[in-house]
Amino acid sequence: MINAGLVLEGGGTRGLYSAGVLDFFMDKGLEFANAYGVSMGACNLCSYISGQRGRTLAVTVDYMNDPNYCGVRSLLKTGDLFNAKMAYEDVPLRLNPFDFEHALSYPGNAYAVITNVETGRAEYPLINDLKNALTYVQASASMPMVSRIVRIDDGKYLDGGIADSIPIMKSLHDGNKKNVVIMTKEAGYIRKPFSMMAGAKVLYRKYPYMLHDLAVRHTRYNRIVAFLEKEHARGNLFLIRPSVDIGVGRVEKDVEKITELYEQGYHEAENCYEDMMRYLEK
């Protein structure tokens, strides 16, 4: 096991880039002491700790164009763009089940990032006991405006990226002196202000702290990316991200594009593997 942090950005179907990277890691037998997944990054992390190479790609290809799984029909029928029952019950428990025993035996700690809509703060629950932690994964990937708020015990939660898009600071705070960060946005990407802020002020009027998160999310994101780039250049962390933007959308249904992005992630991880290992071993 590598004594380092692994940080996975979200990004909807752009997360297939990270899925390719993680499948390469699995081929190399790489396991990290602490891993943090945000939104789609949390979904990717589930397949990774389950040791199921290719699972994320297979699920995306098999179900992304099913209107009962993702789309306007699901949104109108269930209140979720991604049908929560299908995505977090039918698929992971029956149609393409996780290897829950393997996930439980993963030697490191795996965390999903979720946003508490009442406090506006990020929380980081463990998900190694994956069969009993799928609700955390659901919350982490519940995008604002197109997902219902997920209730867990006495709390209300949505997408972890609202409060902490790239949890490098959490990893550093946890004592990980070395970190590998997998992004889904290419170099030069600048996040713009949240485009649906007016609607959010109506829909989430009872949650002012989360509204503040949404309003400043772009500023926080761009600041943390600048930090990552600086620390990568200094050799203090290792950053993997797409070399080029191949035009995959946040909710992409083109199977060829999805597969191309996955393969891009795999091959770019392969190309930087030796540099990454030198960083981790020095």
N, C-alpha and C positions, 0 to 999 in steps of 0.2 A: 504494500500500500504506500502511496506517495503522501508524505507529510506536507500537504498543501491544500489550499482552498480551490474549489472549482466553482465558477460563477457563470450562470446561464441567463442571458437576456431573453425576454419574450419577443413578441412580434407576430403573433398569429401564424399563418402558414409560412412566413419567412423563417420560422423556427426549424424548417426542414434543413436549413443550412447546419444548424447545431446538431440535428439528428445525424447528419452525415459525419460530423466531427466525432460525436460520441460513439458511433459505430466503429470508426477507426480506432478510437481509444479501446473499445472492447476487443477488437482484433489484436491489439497490442497488450491486452491484459492490464490496462491502467486503471487503478482505483484510487480515489482521493479521500483523504481523511475527513474533509468537510465539503459538502456540495450544496449549492444554493440555486434553486430554480424559480424564476419569475414567470407566471402566466404559461405560455407555451413552453418556456424553459422548464417549468415544473412538470409538465406532461412528458417532455423529453427525459427528464431526470428519472421518472418512474420506469420507463423502459430500460434505462441505463442501469439502475440498481437491481432491476429484475434480470439483467444479463440477457435481454432479448434483442439481439442484433436484428435490425431491419423492421422491427415491430412498428415504430412510429411511421415510417414510410408506408408500410402495408396498410395500416389503419387509415391514413390520409388518402391513399389512392383508392382504397375499397369503399370509403364512405363519404368522402368530401362532396361528391355529386349526388348523394342521396338527399332529396329535399326534406326527408324526415330527420336527417342528422344535422344538416346545416343549411340555413337559408331563410327566406321570408316566410315560408310555410311554417317552419319551426318557431320563428319569432312570434308570429300571429297566434299559433296554437298553444305554445308553452310559455311565451314571454322570454325565451332564450334563443339567440341566433343559433347557438349550438345546443341541440336538444339535450338537456342535462341527464334525463333518464337513459337515453341511448349512449351518450358519451361517457357517463360515469357509472352506469350499471350494466346495460346490455353488452356493450363492447368489452369492457375490462373484466367482466365476470363470466361472460358466456361466449360471445362471438370471437373475440381474440383476447383471451384472458391473460392477465399478468401472471408471472411466476412469483406468487406471494412469498413462498418459502425462500426463494433465492433473494428476494428483496430484503427479507427479514435478516438474512445472514450476511448482507453486505457489510464489510468490515468498518466502513466509515459512517459518518452521520449525513443524512440527506434532509434538507429543509425546503419547504415551499414558502414563498413569500406571499402574504395576504395583507390587504388593507382593511383596517377596522374603520368602517364608514362613520362611526360615531365619534371616534377620537382623531381620525385622520392619520393614525400612526400605522407603520408597518409592523407585522408580527411574523414570527419565523417558526412555525410548528414543525416538529420532526415528522417525517413520513416513511421511515423505514418499515413500520408496521403498516404496509400499504393498504391492505384490505380494510383496515379500520381508519385509514387516513385519506380516502378518496374525496371526502367532502372538502378537505383542505385544498386538494389539488383543484377541485371544481371552483372553489372560491378564488384561488390564485389566477385562474384562467377566465373568470367571469368579467368580460369587458364592460366598461361603463356604457350606459345608454342602450345596450342591446342584450343585457343579461339581468335576471332578477337578482336582488340581494340574497346572499346565501347566509342562512342562520346557523350558527354553530354554538351550542350551549346558549349562553345569554348574549352572545355577540352577533353583529351583523357585518358581513364582509363582501368585498369585491376584489377585483384584479390587483395583485400585488404591485404591478407597475405604476399604479396611481401614486403610491407613497414612496416606493423604492424601485426604480426601473432596473438598476444594475447594482446589486447589493455588495459592492466591493468593500464599503466601509463596515458593513456587518461582518464580513469575513475577516477583515483586519482587526476589528474589535474582538473577535473570537480567538485571536492569537495566531492566525495563519500568516506567517512571515513571507511565504511564497504563494502566489495565486496565478491561476490560469483563468482568463476571462474570455468567454465565447460570446461575441456580439452577433446580431443579425442585420445590423446596418453597416453599410460600406463606409470607408474613409471619406470624410467630407460631408457626411450627412448632418444636417442641422434640423433639430426638432422645432416645429413651429407651434404657436399657441393652439390650445385645444379648440378645434373648429366648431364643436357643438356646445360651447360654453353657455349660450343663451338657453338652450333646452335643458342643460344640466342644472341651471339655477332654478328651473321649475320642478324638474323631476326629483332633485335632491335638496330641496329647500330646507328640509329638516336636518340636514347634515352639513353645517357650515365649515367644519374642519376638512371634510373631504372636498368640498367645493374649492377651498383654498388650495388643496393639493393639486386639483385639476388646473386651477388658474396658473400655478407656478411650475407645473410639471416640466414644461419645455425648458425653463431656465435651469432647474435642477439637473435635468438630463444633459443639457449641453455643457454644464459645468463639470459633471462627473466624467463625461467623455474626454474633456480637455485634461482632466486629472489622469485618466487611464492612459492617454497618449503620452503624456509627460513621463509617467512612471514606467511605461513600456520602454520608452527611449532611454531611460536611465538604467534599465535592466532590473527594476524592482518588481515587475510583474510581467506576465506573458499574455499578449493580446492576440486572439484569433478572430478575424472577421472577414466578410466577403471582400475579395479583391476588386470585384466589379458588381454593379447592380444589374441583374439579368431580368428585372421587371416583374418579379413575383409580388403580388399584392398581399395585403394583410389577410384577406379571405380569398385565396386563390383556388380556382377549380380546374385549371388547365393541368392535366396530369403530366404532360411532357415538361412543362415549366417546373412543376413541383419536383419531378424526378431529377431534372437538370440541377436544381438548387441543392438537392440532397447530395448529388455526385460532386458538385462544386465543394461542398463542405468536407466531404470525405477526402478528396484529392488535395485540397489546400491544407488539411490537417496532416496528411501524409508528407506534403512538401516541407512543412515547418517542423516535423517531428524531431529531427536531430537538434535543431536550435532550441526547441522547447525542453528537451531532455537535458541539454547542457545547462540551461537556466535552472532546471529543477535540481540538478545534481551538484551544482557548484556550491 
